[in-house]
Amino acid sequence: MIQAVRKKTIFGKQKAAKMGRKKSIYRVTIAGSIVNLLLLTFKFVAGILGHSAAMLADAVHSLSDFMTDIVVILFVNISNKPEDEDHRYGHGKYETLGTAIIGLVLMGVGLGICWNGISAIVAMLRGTTPEPPDMLALWAALLSVALKEALYQYTFRKGKQLNAPVVVANAWHHRSDALSSIGTAAGIGGAILLGGQWAILDPIAAVIVSFFIMQVAWKLLQPSIDELTEKSLPRDVEQQIVDIIASFPSVREPHHLRTRRIGNRYAIEAHMRMNGNITLREAHDQTRLIEQKIRDTFGADTHITLHVEPVK
């Protein structure tokens, strides 16, 4: 009876922790989406009235930020669903899928900005004289740098606290928008200060920043691809798992270790040897202690499968 009440209490605490994490992710994402919506509206207006192609590209980047905020909200909601008959390991990989989508969108935005910038440069070299940008576009770029960097710091810190890769990915999207706006501000400012004949600085800056955006996109895509293709955990983490198992005097030769990530959780499988003369109850109790120590180290939601074999 006491054990049943204890299990119920533990389950209740875990459920409350998951709900708290979900609400925190929602709060930080909604805050970012509000800023993105206001910024993209202002940037589109400033790009059109300020005659700046770079600012319009920056506005499209902010639009992609807003779209990925929606992706985060949708996928985090799915990933926090409990285990069911179709998903025995839970729905954590939906969060990874959301991170991959953000990376893909960001890569597409980077390629688009690069293409538009090169096209504008080629047109100018062929004699096209665009209307130079004005101060409205410059102020919009500077405001974007300040707001997006502040949003990056806030979102990144929250993502690390919550151990939510999809939130960290969204934070990097905010940082890429800030970098994009720095390049935009440099191009617009150069064109304004140096005169209309230097308007080509606007698309040149956009092309340079697009490579930074694509670099960030790849940093987000690579770990997501690794997880979706069942890549093992880092070797230092696997060694830590082996050390935990081997730290119990009753255990010999931990082997056949298999690991992977499922969203923000680890899945661990391992074989280990014990004295073949002990009772099944004793082997079971020892295994439970090992599982608990692993969960204390890597989180209560860690999936653990331990196979016990007799010592040869």
Rosetta blueprint (number, residue, H / E / L):
1 M L
2 I H
3 Q H
4 A H
5 V H
6 R H
7 K H
8 K H
9 T H
10 I H
11 F H
12 G H
13 K H
14 Q H
15 K H
16 A H
17 A H
18 K H
19 M H
20 G H
21 R H
22 K H
23 K H
24 S H
25 I H
26 Y H
27 R H
28 V H
29 T H
30 I H
31 A H
32 G H
33 S H
34 I H
35 V H
36 N H
37 L H
38 L H
39 L H
40 L H
41 T H
42 F H
43 K H
44 F H
45 V H
46 A H
47 G H
48 I H
49 L H
50 G L
51 H L
52 S L
53 A H
54 A H
55 M H
56 L H
57 A H
58 D H
59 A H
60 V H
61 H H
62 S H
63 L H
64 S H
65 D H
66 F H
67 M H
68 T H
69 D H
70 I H
71 V H
72 V H
73 I H
74 L H
75 F H
76 V H
77 N H
78 I H
79 S H
80 N L
81 K L
82 P L
83 E L
84 D L
85 E L
86 D L
87 H L
88 R L
89 Y L
90 G L
91 H L
92 G L
93 K H
94 Y H
95 E H
96 T H
97 L H
98 G H
99 T H
100 A H
101 I H
102 I H
103 G H
104 L H
105 V H
106 L H
107 M H
108 G H
109 V H
110 G H
111 L H
112 G H
113 I H
114 C H
115 W H
116 N H
117 G H
118 I H
119 S H
120 A H
121 I H
122 V H
123 A H
124 M H
125 L H
126 R L
127 G L
128 T L
129 T L
130 P L
131 E L
132 P L
133 P L
134 D L
135 M H
136 L H
137 A H
138 L H
139 W H
140 A H
141 A H
142 L H
143 L H
144 S H
145 V H
146 A H
147 L H
148 K H
149 E H
150 A H
151 L H
152 Y H
153 Q H
154 Y H
155 T H
156 F H
157 R H
158 K H
159 G H
160 K H
161 Q H
162 L H
163 N L
164 A L
165 P H
166 V H
167 V H
168 V H
169 A H
170 N H
171 A H
172 W H
173 H H
174 H H
175 R H
176 S H
177 D H
178 A H
179 L H
180 S H
181 S H
182 I H
183 G H
184 T H
185 A H
186 A H
187 G H
188 I H
189 G H
190 G H
191 A H
192 I H
193 L H
194 L H
195 G L
196 G H
197 Q H
198 W H
199 A L
200 I L
201 L H
202 D H
203 P H
204 I H
205 A H
206 A H
207 V H
208 I H
209 V H
210 S H
211 F H
212 F H
213 I H
214 M H
215 Q H
216 V H
217 A H
218 W H
219 K H
220 L H
221 L H
222 Q H
223 P H
224 S H
225 I H
226 D H
227 E H
228 L H
229 T L
230 E L
231 K L
232 S L
233 L L
234 P L
235 R H
236 D H
237 V H
238 E H
239 Q H
240 Q H
241 I H
242 V H
243 D H
244 I H
245 I H
246 A H
247 S L
248 F L
249 P L
250 S L
251 V L
252 R E
253 E E
254 P E
255 H E
256 H E
257 L E
258 R E
259 T E
260 R E
261 R E
262 I E
263 G L
264 N L
265 R E
266 Y E
267 A E
268 I E
269 E E
270 A E
271 H E
272 M E
273 R E
274 M E
275 N L
276 G L
277 N L
278 I L
279 T L
280 L H
281 R H
282 E H
283 A H
284 H H
285 D H
286 Q H
287 T H
288 R H
289 L H
290 I H
291 E H
292 Q H
293 K H
294 I H
295 R H
296 D H
297 T H
298 F H
299 G L
300 A L
301 D L
302 T L
303 H E
304 I E
305 T E
306 L E
307 H E
308 V E
309 E E
310 P E
311 V L
312 K L
